[in-house]
Amino acid sequence: MTYVGIQTQIRRNNFNSILLMIAFPVVLLGMVYSFLFFTQRETEAQVVNETFVSIVPFVIIATTIWFLIAWLMHNSLIRMATGSKPLERMTNKRVYNLVENLCISKGMKMPKIYLIEDDSLNAFASGISESSFSVTLSRGIINKLEDDELEGVIAHELSHIRNRDVRLMVVSIIFVGIFAFIAEASLRSLRFGAMSRGKKDTGAAILVAIVISAICYLIALLLRFGISRSREYMADAGAAEMTRKPYALANALRKISRDPLIEAVENRDVAQLFIENPQPEEKKFSLGNLFATHPPIQKRIELLDQFA
């Protein structure tokens, strides 16, 4: 894949972020209208429309509150989900020197550095602004990679920050999480609520809610899928341009591919931030694999080998 340049990629990601900010609420409102339409089919269309209009402000307010909380607390939530801790300069000057040298070469502000105590090999970047940008590395990736390989991985994550990929992914994770929550809440209501008490009308409404929320969740996944895969190619190309050592990142990816799974990270939405997002063995051949957030790592290696 041809590297299109940092400013072009930033503009593209900022534009995609705006599209997501518009698309997800539209899908959410469409879900609400569909629920009203299918559960009040005997009601006149005008009444359904009036009910929808009266509900819209509450849906927008609730979604905005959810989004703001997640937006403001996303770094803390990600650290909780990954179990990462700050990596102090004195405990690993090697990592700090690599990060600082790359940042200086590109005029970037130094991001925070975090560590996951796991022997597997993986890394990710996160944050929405210069004050919150961070790079997180596993203990395994620090200990098992040579300096130029680790530099390539760090350059990959810094490219995500420079391209504003991290902001775009935070937006998509938040909105996909909303649909996942609604679908799960509907399913729990059906399992423990009205159906168990024999209220058929309410149970039917919950069934409709489950179907509609599942469809909207699938649409949200497709929106996320459309923006997430290409970002890894772009970050690989950015790292090659930054370090002038594409072979080093290719070698790092080969080592990562042998043991990338961070067992402590069970949240698959957070796992999509990693440089490689492997599927657990029992899920490798599931439908979810069709919506993988990362391109095949072997294909990424082959593209990097072409740079050399």
N, C-alpha and C positions, 0 to 999 in steps of 0.2 A: 504493500500500500504506500502510495506516495505521501510524504509528509507535507501537509499543506501550509505549515507555518503557524507560529504561536498566536499571532493576532487574529488570523482567520478562524483558528480553532476556538479561541476565546469568544469571538462574536457568535460563532455557531452554537456554542454551549449556552451562552447567555440567551440567545434566541430560543433554543430548545427549552431552557428553564422557564421562559415566559409562556411558551406553548403548553408546557406541563401544568403550570399554574392555572391556565385557562381550561385545559382539557379535562383534568381530574374533577374539578367542581362541576363541569358540564355533565360528565358521566354520572357523578353522584346525584345531581338533580334529575337526570334522566331516570335513574334508579328509583327515586322517590315518586316521580310521576307514573312510572310503569306499575309500581306497587298500588298506587291509588286507582289506576285505570283497571287493573285486573281484579282488585278486591271490591270495587264498586261498579261492576259492569251494569248493574240494574239501575244505577243512578244516572241522571242526565249529564251529558258531557260538560255543560256549563257549571254544574255543581262540582264536578271533579276538578275543573280548571280553577274555580274559586277556592276550593280546598287547597289545591296545590300552591296557588299564589299566597295564601295565608301561612303556609308551612315554610315556604322558601326562606324568609328571613331567619327563622329558627335554625334551619339546616345550615345556612351560611355562617351564622354566629357560632354554632357548635363546631363546624369544620374549622373556622378561623381560630377558635380557642385551641382546638386540638393541634392545629398546625403551628401556632405560636409557641405552645408548650414544647412540642417536639423540636422545633427549630432552635429554641433557646437552650434546651437541655440535651441536644443530640450527642454532644461530645461525652457528657457524663453517662448517657445511656449506652453509647458504644463501648466506653471503657468498662462499664458493668458487664456488658454482654461478652466481652473478650477477656476480662480479667487482667487488662493491661495496667502497668504501673509506670510512673516516670522513670526514664533511664538517666541516671545522674552522670554528669561529665566525668567525674573522677573514677567512676566504675568502668567506663569504657570510652577512653579518649579516641580510640580507633574509629568508632562510629561517628563521634562528633566531628572529628577531623574530616572524614569523608563528606559528611553533610555540609559542613561549613565551606569546604573548598568548592563544592558544586554550587552552593547558593551564591558565593562570591563571584563565581564565573558568570552567573546569569543575573546578578544584581537583585537576588531574592532575599527577603527577610527570612532568617532562620526559623523553621517550624519547630514546634515542640517535638520531643522524641520520647516514645513509649516502648515498653518491653512486655512481651507475653512470655511467661515462663513455660515454654513448650518446646520439646526437642524437634518437632516438625519444622518444615521450612515454609514460611509465608510472611507476607508484609502487606500493609495497606496505608493509604493516606486518607485523612478526613478533615473536616472543617468547612466553614462557610466564609471566613474572612481571615485577614492576616493575623489577627489576634488569636484565632482558634485553629489555624492550620496545624496539622501534626502528622508525623510519620511514625508508624508502629511496626516494630520488627519482632519476630519470634527469637527466642534464645537459639533455636536450631539454625536459623538462617545466618545469625551472627557468627556462630561457632564453626559452621560447615562450609562457608563460602570463602574463597580467596578474596583479597582486597579489591581487585578489579571487578570480580563478579558481584560483590556486595555493593560496590559503587554503582554498577549497572542497575541493580534493584532499587537503590535509593534514588538514582536519576529517574527511573520509571515512575516512582511515587511522586517525586518533585514535579515531573511532567504533568501528572494528574492535577496537582495543585496549580501549576502555571496555566493549564488549559481550562481551569474551573470545572473539571470533571467532578470533583468531590462535591461541589455545591449542587450540581445537577443531580447526582446520585442521592444526596440527602433529601432533595425535594421528592424524587420518585419513591424512595423508601417510605417517607412519611405518608404519602397519599396511598400507596399500595397497602400500607398498614391499616389505614382507615377501612378500606374495603375488606381486608382480611378480618378485622375486628367485627364488622357488621355481619359478615357471613358466619363467623363463629358464634356470635350472639344469637343469630337466628336459629342456628342448629341447636344450640343449648336450650333455647326457648321451646323448640319442638320436642326435644328429648325430655325435658323436666317440667314443662309447663302445661299448656292447654290440652294437648292430646292426652296426657295422662289423666286429666280430669274429665275427659269425654266431651269437650267443647269443640264440635266439629267445625263450626264457622271460623272460630279463632285459629284452630289447627290448620285449616285450609289457607288462611291468610299468612300464617307462618311459613307454610310450604311455598307459597308464592314468593315470600320474602327471601327464602333460601335460594330458590331458582334464580331470581333476579339478581341478588347479591353475588351469587356464584358467577353469573354471566358478566357482571360489571367487574368482578375481581379478575376474571380472565382478560377482559379488555384492558384493565390496568396493567396486568402482566405483559400484555402485548405492547403497550405504550413504553413500558420500561425496557422490554426486550429490544425495541427499535432503537434505543439510544445507548445501550450499555455495551454491546459487543464491539462496536467500532472503536470505542474509547481505549480499549486495551491495545489495539494495533497502533493507534496514534501515540499512546504513551510509550510503547516500545520504540517507535520511530523517534520520538522526542528524546528518549534516553540515549539512543544511538547517536543522535546529533549532539547531545550534551557532552557525552564522554569520548566520542570518536572511537569507541570500542564495542561495536555491535556484537562481536564474537563473545565478549565477556558476559553480556546479558543473556545471549543464547546458551552459554555454558551454565549460567545460573538457573535458567529455566529448566534445563535438563536435570539438574540436581533437585530443583523444587518439585518436578513432576514425579519423582520417586517417593516423596513423603510430604505432601502439602496440607494434609488434613489436620487442622487444629481442633482436637477433640473437645476442648472446653467450650467452643463456639457452637451452640445449638441453633441459634437464630440464623436462618438461611438468608434473611434480608441483609443482616450485617455481614455475613460471609461473602456477599457479592462484592464487597469493597476490596477483598484481598487480590493480590497479584494473580493468584490462581484460586478458583472457587470449585474445589472438587466435590463430586457427589458421593455421599456415603455408599458403601458397597451395596446395601440393600435397595438404594434408590437409583443406581446407575442406569437401569433400563426402564425407569418409570416415565410416565408422560411428562413429568416436570423437566426431564432431561432435554426435551424438545425446545424448552424455553430457557436454556442455559444462558447465564449472563456473560460468560466468557467464551471466546472462540477456542477451538482445540489448541492446546499448548504446543503440539507438534507443528501445527501450521504456523504459529507465531515464531517458532525456532527457525523454520525453513525460510520465512521472510527475513529474519535477522541475518541468516547466513548469506542472503543475497546482497546485504549491505557490505559484507566483508570483502 
